[in-house]
């Protein structure tokens, strides 16, 4: 039995209005299918009157077929109301760029979102009665949102934030962690 038959085919990620998350999943999906390059560059077009060799014609036809397959995946990922807004797009790249422009937002909007996330990060404190797992999840959610919006964050910054913002009942645990481990080289998973 070959490796191919044992590999579980990934399902097409459905667009759920969370563009950053969906686009990351869709990019991975399209890379696995070897269609991602179509999102980065235009598909060649046969021009009227151009003299092309048979090999060039075949290459263009192959690219157009791959583009149709990628468009099909994108169409399957979105619901009907959104589909109706992009029906006039000619290529998979056109569809991808349109969705990106609509949902990812302009640079100013991203900057504003990042500023709000920075404020949320600065004010982040463990709540009384909150479990360590809940606090980690809340912290990592904000961390990942900041990273998605372009913020460079090392694990050490996240670890230090978690350790210094836990409730006082964890002071002895924080002290023990800092004394027995090198926080500079520790991963978030190890923490």
N, C-alpha and C positions, 0 to 999 in steps of 0.2 A: 504494500500500500504506500503511495507516495505522500510526501509532506503536504501537498496541496489539498488532498481529500480530508486531512485531519484539521486543517485550518478553518476556524469558524469565520464565516463572512460577516463583517461588521454591518450593522443596519445603518440606514441613512439617518443622520441626526435631524430631528424635526425642529424647525425654527419656532422658538417659544417666546419671542420678544426680548430675550436676553442675548443680544447680538454678540457680545464679546465671547461668551461661552459657546454659543452655537458656531461662530466663525472658527474658533479654535478646533472644535470637534469636526466641523465640515472640512477644514484644511487637512486634518489628519486623514479623514476618509478619502478625500480626493488624491492625496499623496499616495495612499495605499493602492488606489486604482490607477495611479500614474497619470492623472489628469491635472495635477496642480499647475504645471507650467502654462496651461491654458488660461489660468487666472492671472498670470504675471505678464503675458505677452499676447499680442493680437494674433489671430489666426490669419494666415495668408489667404488672399482672395485672388481668384482668377480674373485678370483684367482683359477686357475686350481688345483684341488685336495684338496681344503680347504673344511672342513666339516662345513657347515653353517646350522643353524636352518631355518625353514620356515619363522619365523619372521625376521631373519637377511636378508634372501633373499628378502623378501618383502620390507624391508627398503632400501636395495641397489637398487632394481628396482624402487621404488618411487623416490629416489634421482636421478637416471639416467633419469627418465622421467621429473622431475623438471629441470634438467640440459639441456635437449633437448629443453624445453620450453624457458628457459633463453637464450640459444644459438639462438633460433629462433628470439627472440626480438632483440638481438644484430645484427643478420644478417639483420633484417629489418631496423635497424638504420643506416646502412652504405651503401654507394653506391657500385656498381659492381667492380670498380677498386680497392677499398680497400678490398672488400670481397675476391678477388682473392689472396690477400697476406696472408689471415688468414684461408683459407680453410682447411689446414692440422692440425689446432688446434683441439684437441680432446674434450675439455670441455669449458664451458662458462668462467671459471676462466682463462684458457689458452688464450682465445680470449681477455678477459679484460686485462690481464697482458701484452699481446703483444701490444695492442693499447696504454696502459699506457706507456710502454717502448718507443714506437715509437714517441708518440706525447707529452708526458709530459716532456720528456728529463731527462738527468742525473742531479745529484745534482749540478755539476759545472755550467751547463747551467742555472739551476734555480737560482743559486746564482748570476750569471751574469745578468740575467733578473731582479732580485730583486734589484741589485745595480743600474741598469739603471732606475728602477722605483723610487728608493730613490732619485736619482739625479733629476728626473722629479718633484718629490714631493717638494724637497728643492727649486727648481726654480719656482715653481707654483705661479703665481700672476694673479689677475683678470686683464683682458685686457680692455683698454679704449673702451667704446661702447658695451662691453659684458653685457648681462643681468645677473641678479642674478641667475636665473634658469639655464642659460647656464654654468655659473661659478660653481654652485653647481654640475651640472651633470659632468663637466670635473673633478672636485675635487673628486667626489665619484667614478668615473671610475678608476682613479689612485688608490684611497684608496682600492677599491675592488680588483684590480689587485694585489696590495701589500699583501692584506689579503690572496688571493688565493695562492700566492707564499710563504706563511708561516709567514708573518710579523704580529706581534701582535700589533694592533692599537685600542686604546680605542676611544670612541666617543669624549671624551674631547679633545684629540689631534687633531682630524679632525676639531672640532668646533673652537679651537684656531687657527688652520692654516687658516681656512676660514676667521675668523674675522680679523686676522693680515695681510692678503694678499689681502684685497679688495681695490679698488681704493679710493683715498682720498675723493671723493665726498660722500662716505658712512661713513666717520669718525663719524658723529653725530649719525648715526644709530648704529654703532658698540658700541659707548660709551653708548647709551641708553640701548642696550641689556645687556652689561656687568654690568651696574648699577642696572637694574631692575630684572635680573635673576642670578641664581647660575649656572655659566657655567660648574662647576664641575659635576652637576647632570643633566644637560640638555641633551636631546637626539638630534641627528642630525635632526630628523623629527620636533622636537619643534623649532629648529633654523630656 
